[in-house]
Amino acid sequence: MFENLTERLTKTLKNISGRGRLTEDNIKDTLREVRMALLEADVALPVIKAFITQVKERAIGQETSKSLNPGQVFVKIVQSELEIAMGESNEALDLKTAPPAVVLMAGLQGAGKTTSVAKLAKFLKEREKKKVLVVSVDVYRPAAIKQLETLANEVDVEFFPSDISQKPIDIANAAIAHAKLNFVDVLIVDTAGRLHVDEAMMGEIQQLHKAINPVETLFTVDAMTGQDAANTAKAFNEALPITGIILTKTDGDARGGAALSIRHITGKPIKFLGVGEKIEALEPFHPDRVASRILGMGDVLSLIEEVEQKVDRKQAEKLARKVKSGKGFDLEDFRDQLVQMKSMGGMMGLMDKLPGMGNMSAQIKDQVNDKMTNQMEAIINSMTKGERIRPDIIKGSRKRRIAAGSGTQIQDVNRLLKQFMQMQKMMKKMSGKGGMQKMMRGMKGMMPPGGMGGMGGGMFGR
């Protein structure tokens, strides 16, 4: 998300430098470029107008300090206003009520609502340590009930059965009664996807809301619909007291207009982002971190959280002990690292959160893509256990067999072996005295001139 906006804004904000003071005259062109960048990102016009006005008012007359040049002052103002536009801080679910806390999910057909129910159930179970029950009151589509049951099994939460002969309110009340008897902390109620123009369906969800009185009413909306997402959320909010929004399919949205428009137009916070198809791909929405990513400054806090949650500590400690004892680093260890990286959103997911990576060139992004990670894993999987432990035995005929088995070319196998050798050398340096400093020097040597900007070389080949 925000690739296009990040590229435009980082280029634009470089232009304002070398000034003693920010004036209306010297920020005029930059503001025009910022406005164009926001328009291209499909941000709603009222939001753009308010945003530009606020940035202009705060910027004019700002003195530069010894520590910050005018460009940096302006970037700080833009970052602050981006945060304000998106809600300033993360607003968590308010589940402080006598259990079960009922969460009602609403949304349009095809917005990813039922998948979001499962993602949220997994999030609450694993991150908040809650006992979760899910139920579908979509009596119009038997497939929707079955889908939720399948997903509930996948994330290992309890599913309350329902069928199309029942009334939505009766299903929800029965689920609440079951939740109370079984000491469930959170009940998530999945509703039928509906259009806000469908008065009968809107009437039904209003009655359901009144009957079950949820502590949270979350509206699920597709980020790829841009500012239309904000307008749809506004229409629903007028019919239903929405408490928050889950913005789905953000991994497929290069513009980010929905994220920047929703808070201003609806007055309601985005609480979660759906960041991929995988069942764990749900992130709490932090406006400050997202603003930092938009301006190409990365999101190190989210990266640290992701590492804390998803890295297998025991496996990492075992590898560290192995390397330290001098037993070396083999291709099985290398494959384990690739698998762990995939669990954290892949190479691009990680790089988007690193400072300075948001505005990498498309060519470099193409070289450091997740297809390459999958290809590398496939090549290693095509090797025998002996070859993975002793890669030096992999010569001509073995390379041909491995390439054929992984659906790759011999040069791909050669490239992987070269990358592995470089990583092995780094691990060896780490095991000795002053290991970390040696490893950092080694990494620097692996990169072409220009450091990170040339990351297409080094670890990931040309």
Secondary structure by P-SEA (a helix, b strand, c coil): caaaaaaaaaaaaaacccccccccccaaaaaaaaaaaaaaacccaaaaaaaaaaaaaacccccccccccaaaaaaaaaaaaaaaaaccccccccccccccbbbbbbbccccaaaaaaaaaaaaaacccccbbbbbbcccccaaaaaaaaaaaaaabbbbbbbcccccaaaaaaaaaaaaaaacccbbbbbbccccccaaaaaaaaaaaaaaccccbbbbbbbccccaaaaaaaaaaaaaccccbbbbcccccccccccccccccccccccccccccccccccccccaaaaaaaaaccccaaaaaaaaacccaaaaaaaaaaaaaacccccaaaaaaaaaaaaaaccaaaaaaaccccccccaaaaaaacaaaaaaaaaaaaacccccccccccccaaaaaaaaaaacccaaaaaaaaaaaaaaaaaaaaaaccaaaaaaaaaaaaacccccccccccccccc
